[in-house]
Amino acid sequence: MDGYDVVVVGGGPAGAAAALAARRAGARVLLLDRAEFPRDKACGDGIAAHALDVLTELGVPDAVSGFAPVPALRLVGPGGATVARALPRPAYTVPRRIFDARLVAAAVRAGAELRRHQVRRLERRPDGVLLDGVIRARAVVGADGAGSVVRRALGHGANPDRHLALAIRGYAPAGAGPVEQLIVTSGDRWPAYAWSFPVGWSGEARERPAGLYGPDGGANVGYGEVLRGEPLNRRHLLDRMATLLPGLDPGRVTELRAHHLPLSTHRPGPGRGPVLLAGDALSLINPFTGEGIFYALLSGMLAGAAAAAEPATAADRYAAQLRRRLGRHLRHSSAAAFLARRRSVVEAAVAAARRDARAFGTIAELGLGAGLLDARTLGMIGAGLARRAPRESASQGG
């Protein structure tokens, strides 16, 4: 049997970050994934500045090299109200087949061993964990996504409806207009939204698949909605995407893939003893925006460091670090998601962001990083709701 200090299951951003962090702590690390890299992954491909901050901590400063920054965000409310402003810091759109392969390569350069293997079984042993009867680990980080085997081994089921979303993603030619992230929320079937994120190449990149995204990189387009107990099919998702992105030609959308988003409003425990969960396996998807790469990188980094430092009690150390880095933010984002179940709250938030740059920045930071709600922004949203109430009452006849 092969023995390692830390075995990381899953080679996405959370897994690569865990492997990098564990290697920086001097651990012998095995990184497992069922796919061979580079491989595609259904995602919006948005990389916020906060994700790059974590990668800088991990010694990977060039993960978005060759891609142009996306400086602005346009948000359309359920009733059609729109705000478009510069982001506090630019974002990037990097296809996951490129982004993930770069992170895995960085982990391998740091000394992690990469192996193609699909984990099916975990057994706790007095000296650690046994995977599939052949791999021994002092600690395991489960970064194996929404259908995590490691999560199931800890006794946690999938997220229930209202805490789980379904989305479809594809690539389309980039339309004319400003370079910005576009999010169009839906009045029907709320909470739901469509997006269009320009990929954009700023130069040559060796990993660029020939002809896949068009001469300008194209755009990552998609639609997702929170599940509410009824089945959703591919045709429904595509129809909603076409409705909310009216300039889109559905016939020119390629690479369509659907995926589940386990929202952070229903998280399992972060681990038990030497077995930890990170990224989507821990339901770390922002319920406000669907963003998950920043969460994945940060949780992976914290999990890898904890697993390498004290394997037997890694879960306790990891939980404390998660609380310190993300605890208040996760409470605020959950509160925002609860308030945003009312369409009128979202409309008031869009109006506040349109009137005030600071309110826009607060909302963007909450949705893309580890930002917090503040009394000023909440006051502006509340004032907007108060102004809307008489108009809505009058439109309803009293």
C-alpha positions as CSV (number, residue, x, y, z in Angstrom):
1,M,0.0,0.0,0.0
2,D,1.1,3.6,-0.7
3,G,1.4,5.9,2.3
4,Y,1.1,9.7,2.3
5,D,0.7,12.4,4.9
6,V,-2.2,14.0,3.0
7,V,-4.3,12.6,0.2
8,V,-6.5,15.1,-1.6
9,V,-9.5,13.8,-3.5
10,G,-10.4,16.0,-6.4
11,G,-8.1,18.2,-8.6
12,G,-10.3,21.3,-9.0
13,P,-9.4,24.6,-7.4
14,A,-10.1,23.4,-3.9
15,G,-8.1,20.3,-4.3
16,A,-5.1,22.0,-6.0
17,A,-5.1,24.7,-3.3
18,A,-5.1,21.9,-0.6
19,A,-2.2,20.1,-2.2
20,L,-0.2,23.3,-2.5
21,A,-0.8,24.3,1.1
22,A,0.0,20.9,2.4
23,R,3.2,20.8,0.3
24,R,4.2,24.2,1.6
25,A,3.9,22.7,5.1
26,G,6.3,19.9,4.1
27,A,3.8,17.0,3.8
28,R,4.0,14.2,1.4
29,V,0.9,14.8,-0.8
30,L,-1.0,12.6,-3.3
31,L,-3.6,14.4,-5.5
32,L,-6.2,12.2,-7.0
33,D,-8.7,12.9,-9.7
34,R,-10.9,10.6,-11.9
35,A,-10.1,12.7,-15.0
36,E,-6.9,13.5,-16.9
37,F,-5.9,17.1,-17.1
38,P,-6.7,19.4,-18.9
39,R,-10.4,18.6,-18.6
40,D,-13.5,20.7,-18.9
41,K,-15.6,21.6,-15.9
42,A,-19.1,23.1,-16.0
43,C,-18.8,26.6,-14.4
44,G,-19.2,30.3,-15.1
45,D,-15.4,30.6,-15.2
46,G,-15.5,33.9,-13.3
47,I,-12.3,34.5,-11.3
48,A,-12.8,37.4,-8.8
49,A,-9.8,39.4,-7.5
50,H,-10.3,37.7,-4.1
51,A,-9.5,34.3,-5.6
52,L,-6.2,35.8,-7.0
53,D,-5.4,37.0,-3.5
54,V,-5.5,33.4,-2.2
55,L,-3.4,32.2,-5.1
56,T,-0.8,34.8,-4.3
57,E,-0.7,33.4,-0.7
58,L,-0.1,30.0,-2.3
59,G,2.7,31.2,-4.5
60,V,0.7,31.0,-7.8
61,P,0.6,34.6,-9.1
62,D,0.1,33.8,-12.8
63,A,-3.1,31.7,-12.9
64,V,-4.9,34.2,-15.2
65,S,-1.9,35.1,-17.4
66,G,-2.9,35.7,-21.0
67,F,-6.5,36.7,-20.2
68,A,-7.8,40.3,-20.3
69,P,-9.3,41.8,-17.1
70,V,-13.1,42.3,-17.0
71,P,-13.4,45.7,-15.3
72,A,-17.2,46.1,-14.8
73,L,-20.4,44.4,-13.8
74,R,-23.9,45.0,-15.1
75,L,-26.7,43.7,-12.9
76,V,-30.3,43.5,-14.1
77,G,-33.0,43.2,-11.5
78,P,-36.0,40.9,-11.8
79,G,-38.2,43.9,-12.9
80,G,-35.6,45.2,-15.4
81,A,-33.9,47.8,-13.3
82,T,-30.2,47.9,-14.2
83,V,-26.9,49.1,-12.6
84,A,-23.6,49.0,-14.4
85,R,-20.4,50.1,-12.6
86,A,-16.7,49.3,-12.4
87,L,-15.9,46.5,-10.0
88,P,-13.9,47.4,-7.0
89,R,-11.1,45.3,-8.6
90,P,-11.3,43.7,-12.1
91,A,-12.4,40.1,-12.5
92,Y,-11.3,37.5,-15.1
93,T,-13.0,34.8,-17.1
94,V,-10.7,31.8,-17.6
95,P,-12.1,28.5,-18.9
96,R,-11.8,25.8,-16.3
97,R,-10.0,23.4,-18.6
98,I,-7.2,26.0,-18.5
99,F,-7.5,27.4,-15.0
100,D,-7.7,24.0,-13.3
101,A,-4.8,22.6,-15.3
102,R,-2.6,25.5,-14.3
103,L,-3.3,25.0,-10.6
104,V,-2.7,21.2,-10.8
105,A,0.6,21.9,-12.6
106,A,1.6,24.3,-9.9
107,A,0.8,21.7,-7.2
108,V,2.9,19.1,-9.1
109,R,5.8,21.6,-9.4
110,A,5.5,22.1,-5.7
111,G,6.1,18.4,-5.2
112,A,2.6,16.8,-5.0
113,E,2.1,13.5,-6.8
114,L,-0.8,13.5,-9.3
115,R,-2.6,10.2,-10.0
116,R,-5.7,9.4,-12.0
117,H,-7.9,7.5,-9.7
118,Q,-11.6,7.5,-8.8
119,V,-12.0,7.1,-5.1
120,R,-15.0,4.8,-4.1
121,R,-14.4,3.9,-0.4
122,L,-12.9,5.4,2.7
123,E,-12.2,3.6,5.9
124,R,-11.1,5.2,9.2
125,R,-8.2,3.4,10.8
126,P,-6.4,4.1,14.1
127,D,-3.4,5.6,12.2
128,G,-5.4,7.5,9.6
129,V,-7.6,6.7,6.6
130,L,-7.5,3.9,4.0
131,L,-8.8,4.7,0.5
132,D,-10.1,1.9,-1.7
133,G,-8.0,-0.6,0.3
134,V,-4.7,0.5,-1.3
135,I,-3.8,4.1,-0.3
136,R,-3.0,5.0,3.3
137,A,-3.3,8.6,4.4
138,R,-2.7,10.3,7.7
139,A,-5.3,12.9,6.6
140,V,-7.7,13.3,3.7
141,V,-9.1,16.4,2.1
142,G,-12.4,15.8,0.1
143,A,-12.5,18.3,-2.7
144,D,-14.5,16.1,-5.0
145,G,-17.4,18.4,-5.8
146,A,-21.1,18.4,-5.4
147,G,-21.4,14.6,-5.6
148,S,-18.5,14.1,-3.1
149,V,-17.7,10.5,-2.1
150,V,-15.8,11.8,0.9
151,R,-18.8,13.8,2.0
152,R,-21.0,10.7,1.8
153,A,-18.4,8.7,3.8
154,L,-18.8,11.2,6.6
155,G,-22.5,10.5,6.6
156,H,-23.7,13.7,4.9
157,G,-26.3,13.6,2.1
158,A,-26.7,16.0,-0.8
159,N,-28.2,19.5,-0.2
160,P,-32.0,19.5,-0.1
161,D,-34.2,21.6,-2.4
162,R,-34.0,25.4,-1.9
163,H,-30.4,24.9,-0.9
164,L,-29.4,23.4,-4.3
165,A,-29.3,25.0,-7.7
166,L,-29.1,23.6,-11.2
167,A,-27.3,25.5,-14.0
168,I,-26.3,25.0,-17.6
169,R,-23.3,26.6,-19.2
170,G,-22.0,27.0,-22.7
171,Y,-19.7,29.2,-24.9
172,A,-21.0,31.7,-27.4
173,P,-19.4,34.4,-29.7
174,A,-18.9,37.5,-27.7
175,G,-21.4,40.3,-28.5
176,A,-20.6,43.9,-29.3
177,G,-20.6,46.3,-26.4
178,P,-18.6,47.0,-23.2
179,V,-16.4,44.4,-21.6
180,E,-18.3,43.5,-18.5
181,Q,-19.8,40.7,-16.6
182,L,-23.5,40.6,-17.2
183,I,-26.0,39.0,-14.7
184,V,-29.7,39.1,-15.6
185,T,-32.0,38.0,-12.7
186,S,-35.3,36.5,-13.6
187,G,-38.7,37.7,-12.4
188,D,-40.1,34.3,-13.3
189,R,-39.0,31.3,-11.2
190,W,-37.0,33.5,-8.8
191,P,-34.3,32.9,-7.5
192,A,-32.8,32.4,-10.9
193,Y,-30.5,34.3,-13.3
194,A,-28.6,34.1,-16.6
195,W,-25.1,35.3,-17.2
196,S,-22.7,36.3,-19.9
197,F,-19.0,36.6,-19.0
198,P,-16.5,37.6,-21.8
199,V,-13.5,35.3,-21.9
200,G,-11.1,37.6,-23.8
201,W,-7.5,36.8,-24.6
202,S,-4.9,39.5,-23.9
203,G,-2.2,37.5,-25.7
204,E,-1.1,34.1,-26.7
205,A,-1.7,31.2,-24.3
206,R,-0.2,27.8,-25.0
207,E,-3.2,26.0,-23.5
208,R,-5.7,27.7,-25.8
209,P,-7.8,25.0,-27.6
210,A,-7.7,25.8,-31.3
211,G,-11.0,27.4,-32.5
212,L,-13.0,26.5,-29.4
213,Y,-13.9,29.9,-28.2
214,G,-13.7,32.0,-31.4
215,P,-11.1,34.6,-32.3
216,D,-11.9,36.9,-29.4
217,G,-12.3,34.2,-26.8
218,G,-16.1,34.4,-26.9
219,A,-18.2,34.4,-23.7
220,N,-19.3,32.0,-21.1
221,V,-23.1,32.0,-21.0
222,G,-25.5,30.2,-18.8
223,Y,-28.6,30.1,-16.7
224,G,-29.3,28.6,-13.3
225,E,-32.2,28.4,-10.7
226,V,-32.7,27.2,-7.2
227,L,-34.4,23.8,-7.1
228,R,-37.9,23.8,-5.5
229,G,-39.0,20.1,-5.7
230,E,-39.8,19.9,-9.4
231,P,-37.6,18.3,-12.0
232,L,-35.8,20.7,-14.5
233,N,-34.8,19.5,-17.9
234,R,-32.2,20.7,-20.4
235,R,-34.8,22.4,-22.7
236,H,-36.2,24.4,-19.8
237,L,-32.7,25.7,-18.8
238,L,-31.9,26.6,-22.5
239,D,-35.2,28.3,-23.0
240,R,-34.8,30.5,-19.9
241,M,-31.2,31.3,-20.9
242,A,-32.4,32.5,-24.4
243,T,-35.2,34.5,-22.8
244,L,-33.0,36.4,-20.4
245,L,-30.1,36.9,-22.9
246,P,-32.1,38.1,-25.9
247,G,-29.0,38.9,-28.0
248,L,-27.9,35.3,-27.8
249,D,-28.2,32.9,-30.7
250,P,-28.9,29.5,-29.1
251,G,-27.8,27.8,-32.2
252,R,-24.3,29.1,-31.8
253,V,-23.8,28.1,-28.1
254,T,-21.4,25.2,-27.8
255,E,-19.9,23.0,-25.0
256,L,-23.2,22.9,-23.1
257,R,-23.0,21.2,-19.7
258,A,-25.3,21.2,-16.7
259,H,-24.1,21.1,-13.1
260,H,-25.5,21.3,-9.5
261,L,-24.6,24.1,-7.2
262,P,-24.8,23.2,-3.5
263,L,-25.4,26.5,-1.8
264,S,-23.7,27.6,1.4
265,T,-27.0,28.0,3.2
266,H,-26.9,24.3,4.0
267,R,-23.4,23.2,4.9
268,P,-22.3,19.9,6.6
269,G,-19.7,20.0,9.2
270,P,-16.3,20.8,7.8
271,G,-14.8,17.5,8.7
272,R,-14.2,14.8,11.4
273,G,-10.8,13.9,12.8
274,P,-8.4,13.6,9.9
275,V,-11.1,13.8,7.1
276,L,-11.9,17.3,5.8
277,L,-14.2,18.8,3.2
278,A,-13.5,21.8,1.0
279,G,-15.1,23.7,-1.9
280,D,-18.3,22.4,-3.4
281,A,-18.0,19.2,-1.2
282,L,-18.6,21.5,1.7
283,S,-21.5,23.3,0.0
284,L,-19.4,26.5,-0.4
285,I,-21.3,28.2,-3.1
286,N,-22.3,31.8,-2.6
287,P,-26.1,31.7,-2.4
288,F,-26.3,35.3,-3.6
289,T,-24.3,34.9,-6.8
290,G,-23.4,31.3,-7.3
291,E,-19.7,32.2,-7.0
292,G,-17.6,29.3,-5.8
293,I,-14.0,29.5,-6.9
294,F,-12.9,32.0,-4.2
295,Y,-14.5,29.8,-1.6
296,A,-12.9,26.7,-3.1
297,L,-9.4,28.2,-3.1
298,L,-9.6,29.6,0.4
299,S,-11.2,26.5,2.0
300,G,-8.8,24.2,0.1
301,M,-5.8,26.2,1.3
302,L,-7.0,26.1,5.0
303,A,-7.9,22.4,4.8
304,G,-4.5,21.5,3.3
305,A,-2.6,23.4,5.9
306,A,-4.7,21.9,8.8
307,A,-4.3,18.4,7.4
308,A,-0.5,18.7,7.2
309,A,-0.1,20.3,10.6
310,E,-2.1,17.9,12.9
311,P,-3.7,15.1,11.0
312,A,-5.6,13.4,13.9
313,T,-7.3,16.7,15.0
314,A,-7.2,18.4,11.6
315,A,-11.0,19.0,11.5
316,D,-11.0,21.1,14.7
317,R,-8.1,23.3,13.5
318,Y,-9.7,23.7,10.1
319,A,-13.1,24.6,11.5
320,A,-11.5,27.3,13.6
321,Q,-9.7,28.7,10.6
322,L,-12.9,28.7,8.5
323,R,-14.7,30.6,11.2
324,R,-12.0,33.2,11.4
325,R,-11.7,33.7,7.6
326,L,-15.3,33.2,6.5
327,G,-17.7,32.9,9.5
328,R,-19.1,36.4,9.5
329,H,-19.3,36.6,5.7
330,L,-21.2,33.3,5.5
331,R,-23.7,34.5,8.0
332,H,-24.1,37.8,6.1
333,S,-24.4,36.0,2.7
334,S,-27.0,33.6,4.1
335,A,-29.0,36.5,5.5
336,A,-28.8,38.3,2.1
337,A,-30.0,35.1,0.4
338,F,-33.0,34.9,2.8
339,L,-33.9,38.6,2.2
340,A,-33.4,38.2,-1.5
341,R,-36.2,35.6,-1.7
342,R,-38.4,38.7,-2.1
343,R,-38.0,40.2,-5.5
344,S,-38.7,43.6,-4.2
345,V,-35.6,43.4,-2.0
346,V,-33.4,42.6,-5.1
347,E,-35.0,45.5,-7.0
348,A,-34.3,47.9,-4.0
349,A,-30.7,46.6,-3.9
350,V,-30.2,47.2,-7.6
351,A,-31.6,50.7,-7.2
352,A,-29.3,51.4,-4.2
353,A,-26.3,50.2,-6.2
354,R,-27.3,52.4,-9.2
355,R,-27.6,55.5,-6.9
356,D,-24.5,55.0,-4.8
357,A,-21.0,53.6,-5.7
358,R,-20.3,52.5,-2.1
359,A,-23.5,50.4,-2.0
360,F,-22.6,48.8,-5.3
361,G,-19.1,48.0,-3.9
362,T,-20.7,46.4,-0.8
363,I,-23.0,44.2,-2.8
364,A,-20.3,43.2,-5.2
365,E,-17.9,42.3,-2.4
366,L,-20.6,40.3,-0.6
367,G,-21.3,38.3,-3.8
368,L,-17.7,37.8,-5.1
369,G,-15.5,37.6,-2.0
370,A,-15.7,37.7,1.8
371,G,-17.6,41.0,2.0
372,L,-20.2,42.0,4.7
373,L,-23.4,43.9,4.6
374,D,-23.3,47.2,6.4
375,A,-25.9,49.4,8.0
376,R,-25.6,52.1,5.4
377,T,-26.4,49.8,2.5
378,L,-29.2,48.0,4.4
379,G,-30.6,51.5,5.2
380,M,-30.6,52.4,1.5
381,I,-32.3,49.1,0.6
382,G,-34.9,49.6,3.3
383,A,-35.6,53.2,2.1
384,G,-36.0,51.8,-1.4
385,L,-38.5,49.3,-0.2
386,A,-40.4,52.0,1.7
387,R,-40.6,54.1,-1.5
388,R,-41.8,51.1,-3.5
389,A,-44.6,50.1,-1.1
390,P,-47.0,52.9,-1.9
391,R,-46.5,52.5,-5.6
392,E,-47.1,48.7,-5.5
393,S,-50.1,49.2,-3.3
394,A,-51.6,51.7,-5.8
395,S,-50.9,49.5,-8.7
396,Q,-52.8,46.7,-7.0
397,G,-55.8,48.9,-6.4
398,G,-55.3,50.0,-2.7
